[in-house]
Amino acid sequence: MQTRRDIVRTMVAALALPALPISAANAITHVAQPELGCGEEFPWFGAHYPDARCIDGYLWDLDAYDDGMLTSGGEDPCPYCNAGEFLAWKKDAIEEAGWIAFTDGETPMDNPYLTGSRFPHMTDQFQRMWSEGYRAAAVDPMAIEDRREALQKSAA
């Protein structure tokens, strides 16, 4: 519970804030966003060695190099410094994988992200997305019929 003194201090601080120079006021109230472009290099475009580099939050193919410039990439968000956009970009594909797993007769324990993922800091989100696709298929009559057919074929 706030005391009267705390409330008065808060009110005085709020009144004093506009009197500060604009940059000082912004420094007090503004939360800095992380910089895009972490410079990470890792395998992404199909190689077993680091073939992608993050530049300005997007991945560029290090194998596509011509006249001193990278010529391919820039569409895939970086999973490290641009994680929010990366998750939004991967969401449909992961949910679809969960949907297909249901129609193929797999169980919820067959979620491939239960054992981890290539990006450990996103494993929980990947698990949730896959499960959402699986649950959505579990209430769709067409997906249920596809699952029955798949289970009948595997039993035969």
N, C-alpha and C positions, 0 to 999 in steps of 0.2 A: 504494500500500500504506500502510495506517495504521500509525503507530508506536505504541508502548506509551503514550507521553505523550498522543497524540490519543485513544486509547481511554479512558484515565483521564479526560481532560477531558470527553468525551462522557458517560461514566457519572456524573460529578459534576454536570454540567448536567442530566441526566435526574433525578437525585435531588433537585436544588434546585428543579426546576420545580413540583412539587406544593406547595412551601412558599410560592410566590408567591400573591398574591391572585388569585382566579378570573379577574378581568377581565384582569390582566396575563398570566396563563397563556394565555388565549384569544387575546390579541393576538399572542403569539409563535407559536402553532400554527395559528391560524385563517387561511384564505385567503378574502378578501372576494369575494363574488359581485357581478357588476355590477348596478346598480340597474335595475329595470324602469321604463319610462316615459320614453323619451328626448325626447318632444315633437316628433319629426320630423313634417313635413308634406310629402306628396307625392301624385301622382295614384295612386289605387288603385281607387276605386269607379266607374270608367268615364269620368271627366272628363279633359280635357286639361290641367287646372290642378290644383294641390294640393287634393284633396278628402278626404284622410284625415289624421288626427292620431293619433300614438301616445299613449295614456294608460294607464299601468300595464301596459305591455307588449302592449297590444292596440290594433287600429286602429278608430277611430270615424269615421263619415261626417260631415264638416263641413257637408254640404248638408242633413242631417236635423237641424234645429235648431228646437226648439219650447219656448216658455216659459223661455228661458234655459238649456236643457239639450240635450245631444246625445241624439237619440232612436233612432239606428240605429248598429249596429256592436258592437264588443266581442267578436266571435267570432274574427276573424282575428288571429293572432299578428304582432307587429311583426318585420319582417325584420332590423332593426338591433339592438335591445336584447334581443329574445326569439328570437334566431336558431335556437337548438336546437329549440324548439317549432315555429317556422316551417318548418324543414326536415322535421320529422316530419309536419307538417300537409300539406305539398306532395308528400311522397314517393310516395304511391299514384298521384296524378295524373301525375307525371312518369314513373314506371315504366310506367304504362299507355300513355302517349304513345310510349315506346320500343317497347312490345309492338305497338301498332297500326302503327308505322312498319315493323316487320319484316313483319307480315302484309300491308301494302300494297305490299311489294316494294322498299322503300327500302334504301339501303346504310347501314352504320355511319357513313359520312362525312356523312350527312344529319342527324346529331344537331344540333338547332337551337342547342344550348348551346356548340358548338365556336367560334362567333363571339362568344361573350359572352352576358351576360344583363342583365336590368334591375337586378340586384343583383350587381355584380362580385365582392364578397367571398364569394359563394356559387356562382359559376359552376362551380368544380371539383366541388362536391357535386352540382349539377344534372346535369353531364355524366355523373358516375358513376351517378346514379339512372336516367337515360335509358338508359345502356348496360346496366345490370342488367336492365331491362325487355326490351331488345332481345335480350340473351343468353338470358334465360329463355324467350322466345318461340322462339328458334332451336333449342331442344331439345324443344319441345312438338309432338307429332305433329299436333295440330289446327291449330296456328299455321303449321306448315310446309305443310300442305295449303292453308290460306288464302293463303299466300304464292305457292304454285304457281299457284293460280287467278288471283291478281292479276297475276302476271307473264305468264300466258297471255293475259289480256284486254288488257294493254298492248302485247303483241307483235302482236295481231290488228288 
